[in-house]
Amino acid sequence: MKAFYKIGTALLALAIFPVLIFAPFVKIIVVSDVASFFSSTPTVLLDKSYSLLDLYKLYTENKSVLQQADFSFASLPDTLMDAVRVPTIVFLSLFALLLICAVLVIFFGLFSKNRRGAMVLSAIGAASAFGMNMSFNDIAKPLLNGSVSITDLLGEKLTEQLSGGMSALGDALMSLFGGGELVEIRLLALSGAYLFALMLFAAVILWSVAFTLMEWDKR
């Protein structure tokens, strides 16, 4: 029975890593209000969820384009950096804490006789996942409320690169709007990955409580 608990705890915590890598991590919806001249419904230019693996592939595939456009964190507008610096640090810190908790839960589940450690670490991990969502919402806020436009974010060089046919979004930015005032990010939020991680941490807690109760019943 104890071996069953240990294996189950380790597997639940271990599942957090593929979830974070392969499950939808962030969702973005970009719309064009140019459709408001003809219809009450905006045109959706982009509606997609990306996993961390997808984001990495996008970066590697377009790395040369970004370099040619001199796009980097240093090139981001000061208004955006001032708004997102603190929530970004909080987000990355909580993400790192979540990963550390997952590793420690595996260790405690396999090698510790006391289930309390795995339960406490799982509670911290779940709270980290919840906090990640809140801090990411703060990161997205300047882009959603219009204080920073898409062209401000991408810069003129990268916008011109995108308009060369890389994507429908890039075409719209230049051919329709130039400055991009009529293109807006309607949604930018964490997707299912953080929620699945939270649920897995919660499952470890319930798993531990269930086995503890069964032991009490035997006594």
N, C-alpha and C positions, 0 to 999 in steps of 0.2 A: 504493500500500500504506500509506504514512504517513497519507494522507487518510482511508483506511478505518479505521485505528487511532484517529485523532483523533475521528472521528464516532462510532465505537462507544463510546469512553471517555466522551464527553460525554453520549450517550444513556443509558448505564448509570447515570451519576451523576444525570442529570436525572430519571430514573425514580424516584429516591428520594422526590422531593417529592409526586407524586400517590399514591405508596404510603403515605406518612405521613398524607396527608389523607383518602384514601378507603378504605384497607384497615382491617380491624378493629384498633383500637389498644389497647383494654382490654376485658377480659371480666369479668363479674360474675355470680355465682350467689348468690341469697339464698333461704334455706330457712326453714321453720317447723317447729320440733320439736313443735308441738301434735299432729302426726300420730302421735307416739310413743305417745300414749294409745290409739290404735286400730290402729296399724300400725308396723312396724319401719322403714318408709321415710318420711323427712321429706317434707313438701309443698314443692315448688319454687315459690316466689313469683315469682322472676325468674331467667332464664337467658338472657343476651344479651351479644353483643359490640357495642361501639360504636366507630365511627371518630371521628377528631377532628372531622370535619364533623358527624356525628351528635351529638356532645357539644355542639358550638356551637349546633346547632339546638335541642337540649333546653334549653340555657341561655336562648336568645332567646325561646323559646315560653313558658317558665315564669319569666321575669325578674320579672314583676309579682308572682307568687306568692312568690318569694324575698324581694322587697323588703317585701311585706306582713308576712312572717313574721320580718323583721329578720335574715335569714340572711346571714352574710358570714364571711369568714375570721376576723374579730375575734370572732365569736360561737362559734367552735369551742372545745370544752373544752380547758382548759390541759393536761390529761393527754395529749390527742391531739397538741396543738401541740408539747409538749416532746419527745414520742416521734418526731414526723415532721419537725421543723424541719430538722435536718441532712440526712437522706436526701432531703428535698424539694429543698433547695438543690443537692445533688449531682445529683439527677435532672434538674433544669432546666438546670444547667450542662452536663451531658453531652449533653442534647438540643440545646442551642445549639451545642455543639462539633460534634455530628453534622451539623447544618445547614451550619455554616461549612465543614466538610471537604467536604461535597457540592458546595458552590459553588466551592471552590478546585480540586477535582478536575476540574470542568467547565472551569475556566480553564486549568489545567495541561494537560489533555488537548487542548485546542484550540490553545493558543499556546506551549506549552513543547516544546522538542525532547527534553528529558530525561524519560524515563518514570518515573524514580525518584521524582520529586516526587508524581506521581499515585498511585504505589504506597504511599509512606509515608503520604500523607494518607488513603488508603483504609484502611490498617491502623489508623490513629488513629480513623477513623470507625467501623470495625467494632468496635473496642474500646469506643468510646463507646456503641454500641448494646447491647453486652453488659453494660456497666456500668449503663446505664439500667434494664435488667431487674432487676439485683441491688438497686439503690437503690429501685426501685418495690416490690419485695418487702418491703423494710424499712418503706416507707410503709404498706403494707397490713397489716403484722403486728399492730398494736394492734386493728384491726378484726376480724381473723381469730381472734386468741386470746381475744377477749371482754373485754379490758381497757377497751375503749370500745364501748358498745352503739350500735345504730342510732339510738335515741331520744336518746342523749347527743350523737351526731353531728348529727342534724337539728334538735334542739331541740323544745320542746313546741309552739310556734306552728306551725312547719312541719309537724310530725307531724299536728296537727289539720287543717291545710290539705290535706295528702295524704289524710287519712281522709275528706275531703268528696267523694271519688269520682275523684280525679285518677288513682289507680292501685290495682291490687290489693294492692300492697305497703303503701300507705298505709292501706287498709281493714283489712288484717290487723293492722297495728301498733296501731290504736286499738280496733277492735271485738273482737279476740280477746285482746290482751295488755295494752293500756293502756300499760304501761311498756316493752313490747317485749322483755322478757327472753327470750321464746321465739322471737324472730326473730333469725337470725344470718346474717352474710355468710360463706358457705362457701368462696367463691373470689373473689379480687380480684387480677387479674394482667394484665400486658401480654399482648396477643394477637399476631396475625401481623405487624403493621406493623413492629415493631422487628426481627423476625427476617428479614423480606423486605429491609429496609434493610441489615442485616448481610450478607445474601447478595449484594446488589448491590455492596457495597463489595468483598466477596471476589471477585466476578466481574470487577471492574476490575483487581484484582491478577493474577488468572489471565490475563486478556486481555493485560495488559502483559507478563507473563512469556512468554506464547505468542509474541507478536510479537518480543520480544527474542531468543528462541531461534531463530526463523525467520531473523532477521538474522544470527545467528552461523553458522547452517548455510550461508547464502549466501557467507559469507566463507571 
